[in-house]
Amino acid sequence: MQQASTSAFYDAGRAWINANARALHLIPVNARTFHTQKIANGLAVHPTLGMALATNPVTGHVVHVADSFSVLKTDRTSFAIVDNTILEQPLVPKCNVTITPYVARDFDGIPLNQLSLKDRKEAPNARMFGMRRPSIPVKPTTAYMEILIEQLNALPMPDKMRCVSVALVDAGARKETLQLVEERSTRTYSLSMSVSTAKHQGTVCIGYDEKFDLYWIELTDLKQQLVKRFDDVYFDVLPEVLEDNVTDTACLLAKVQLQQGGRAAKAA
């Protein structure tokens, strides 16, 4: 998924609204200003907060579609400027649509922009700003396994949006299928999980070989038959191997739903 420059598409959208909002009667004549939010990479950035927050679905009327951006009127004086590259289908002017951006989730299935069940119980009146860090819910007993899990929680995927652990959740991994193996005698450590994508359905096992300070990845099918194995994988190459053989970026596209009275997008 090729993403447009975040500032370029947003600046272009703001410029279009500045030039056309009053001329096209998009805001009331007595309105002194208007408000915008930026939807890119599945995030809505509110300039007043200066923070990138995973957004809820955005509903509005499409008032303009350009090559790199679209403008939705979401309220009396409010607009959403959308990066067209994150949409699963193009928008059509004069449609009423709901855009549901991608939301990263943890292994418990809860979006990372929401408090976990544990946090809600411990602090029922808490409010969350920003994103929780993803966390693989296993308890290693060795330092090497701790390092493996920390790297899976932190290593960025090639899409530059997700870390490895979030990409595995998007591929279908859940805490119920996680299996931790620590073989002290052979000095190998691994974490396996079930996934289901267009590229692979079955089990992914990510291991670390202490003797050589290298990783390995093993893919087995639903019948536990070996499909592929990658040995001697350096930690910085691990995300690429997973991207090529397991994960995909289709889930990163924002869903577009036409509301009553909307017009379907024309086929490209």
N, C-alpha and C positions, 0 to 999 in steps of 0.2 A: 504494500500500500504506500504510494508516494504521497507524502503529506506536503501541502503548500506551506510556504514560510508563514509561521504563526503571525508575525507582526504585519507582513505584507497583505495577506488576505483581510485581516481585521482592519488595517488602516484604509484599505480600499473600500471596505464596507462602510466604515465611518464616514469616509469622504462622500460616498454615494448618498447616505442618509442626510448629511449636512446640505448637500446640493439639491435634494429632491423632496425632503420630508414636508416642507411647507408648500412647495409648488404642486405636489401631487395630493395635498390635503391629507397626509398620513398622520399628522398630529393636529390637535385643536389650535385655532388661531391665537388663543390666549395662553398657550403653553410656552413657557420661557426656555425650556430645555427638554431633552429626551434622555432616556437611559438605554444602555446596550449591555449585552453579555456576549461573550465570545465562546463559540463551541468548536473545539478543535481537539483531535486526538481523544475524543470521548470526554473532554473536560470542559467545564464552563468556568471562565475566568471573570470574576466580578471586579472591575477596576477599583471600586470603593474599598474592597477588602485587600486587593493586591495579592490574592491567593488563588491557586488552582484547585477547584473542588469538583469531585465527580458530581455531575448534575442529575437531577431528576428528569424525566421526560419533559420535553418542551413542546407546547402546542401553540400554533400561530397561523397567521395568514401569510402566504408567500407573496411578497410585494415586489421582489426583484431577484433575478437569477443571472449571475455573470459566470465567466469561465472558472474563476477560482473561489467564488463565494456566493452565498444566497442570503437574502434578508427576509426574516420573518417578523411580522408585527405581532407581538405577544400581549400587548395591553395598550391602554390609551396613549401612553407616551413611551412605551418600551419596545425594544427590538432585540432580536437575536441574530447575530452574524455568524453564519455557519461555514466551516471549511468544507467545500464540496467533496474533497477527496476522502472524507470519512463516511460518506453516505452510501448505503447499499444500492440506491437507485437515485437518479437525478430528480430534482424538484421541478415543478411546473408552476409558472406564475398564476396567481389567483386561486391556488389550491389552499384548502385548510388541512394542515398536516400535524401529526404528532411525531416528533423525532425522539427516539429512545437511544441515547448514546451508550457506548460500551462502558461497563463498570467492572473493574477488577474485583475478584472475590478471593476469599481465603479458603482454606481446606474445609472449613465448617460451612461453606456456602454463603456466608454473610459478606456483603460488599465491604470493601476495605474503607469506605467512607462512612461506615456505620460502626457503632460500638458493638463489640462482641457480646455474646450472652453473659460471659463471665464478668465483663466490665459493667454491663447493665445491672447485674445483681449486686456488685460491689459498690457501684456509684449510680443509683437510679436517677439522680437529678443531673448527671453529667451531660455536657454537650461536647460534640466532637467537631474540631476544625481540622481540615486537611485530611490526610490519609493514614490509616493504620499501616504499620509495616507488616508484610506477609510473614507468616510463621508456620513452618512445617511442624505439626503437632506430634512430635516424637521426643523421647527422652533418651539421648545417647549416654552411654556409660564410659566412653573413651574420648580423649581429646581429638583424635583423628576424625571420629564421626561428628563431633561438634563442629569441626572445621568444614567438613563436607556440607552439613546442613546450613551453616552460616553462608557459605558461598552460593548454595542454591537459592537462598533467600535474598542474596545481594547481586549476583551476577546479572548484568543486563542482557536481554535477548537482542538479536539483530534488529528487531523493529524499534528499539530504543524507547519503547513504552513500558515494557514489562520486565520483571526479573524472571529468572528461570522458574521459581516456585509458582508464580502467578500463571505463567504460560502452561505449566503442568495442570493447574486447576482448570484452566480454560480447555485443556485437552480431556478433561473428565476425571482427573484424579481427585479422590476424596479421602478423608482421614480414615474411613472404614476399611480402605484397601491398602493402606500403608503398611509395609513390613520392613522392619529394621533387622539387619544381620551384622553382627560384629564377631568376626573370626580372629581371635587373638593369636591362635596357633599359626595361622597362615598370614597374619597381618593384613587381612583384607576386610573391607567394610563396605556395606551396600545398603541402599534404600530402594525398595521396589513399590510399584503402584499400578493400578489398572487405569487404562486410558482408552478413549475411543474417538478417533478423528478419521478424516478421509485418508490420511497417510498410514495410520496404524491402529489396529484394534487388538488389544491384548494387554500385556504387561511390559512396563519399562523398568529396567533395573539399572540404577546408577551406582557405580562402585568406585572405591579408592584403594589403590595398592600402595601400602606404606613403603614397601621395599624399593619401588621405583619412583615414588612420588608422582604417580600418574593416575588418571581416571580411566574407567571403562564403562561402556554402555551396552546393555544386552536387551534385545527385543524378542519377546516370545508371543505367539498367537494365543487365541482363546483356548486352544487345546494344549497350551504350554509347550508347543514345539518351537525350537529356536528359529527365528526369522533372520536376524542380523546381530552381529556382535562387532563392536568397535573397541579395539585395544589401544593403549598408549595415547590416550586423549589428554592433552594439556587443558588446564582449567579454563583458560581463556578461549579455547576452541569448543568447549563443551556446549555452550548455547547454540552454536552453529550446527553441530551434529544433531541436536534435538530439533532445531528448526527445519533441517533438511529431511528428517525421517519421522518426526512425531507431531510436532505442533504446527499450527497454521495461523494465519492472520485474518481469516474470514470473520471470526467473532469480533474483531475490532471495529467492524463497520457498524455505523449507527443505523438502527432500524427506522424505516419511514412508513408510517401508517396514514392513509388518507382518511380524513374525517368526513362525516356526512355532508354531501354537497361538493366534495372535492373531485378533481379530475385526475384520472390515471395518467402517469407519465408515459410519453410516447417512447416506443422502442428506439434504441440508438441505431 
